[in-house]
Amino acid sequence: MNVMGANAPEWAIAFFGGIFRNNVVSGVYITNGPDACKYQAQHSEAQVIACDSIDQMKVWYRLLPELPLVKAIVVWGVDLNPNSPDKVTSECAKDPRIYTWKKFLSLGANRPDQEIQ
């Protein structure tokens, strides 16, 4: 799992949540360009990318064809509605690999606590 974003509760939750799930987790500098992001994701064998902005999500989205292990991009703090002021492309909004923070967290809602423990 790669986590890219400014200091925020979501960053810490994603980072430590990945560790608790026995993932290799690495923080990604928000100043990294696409090549550095791709390098880090490939070498960490990331399956999930978490980021905090539409711009970061778009960088990762463009890299997806070169990152076959990535199953999800989770973006917090934004609305993925293509009609929102953030202007997410409809392609990204419809892609099942793109999640808002809220939608990603809801994936575990039907799991019993014992299974998670």
Secondary structure, DSSP 8 states (H G I E B T S, - for coil): -EEESSS-HHHHHHHHHHHHTT---EEE-TT--HHHHHHHHHHHT-SEEEESSHHHHHHHHHHGGG-TT--EEEE-SS---TTSTT---HHHHH-TTEEEHHHHHHTTTTS-HHHH-
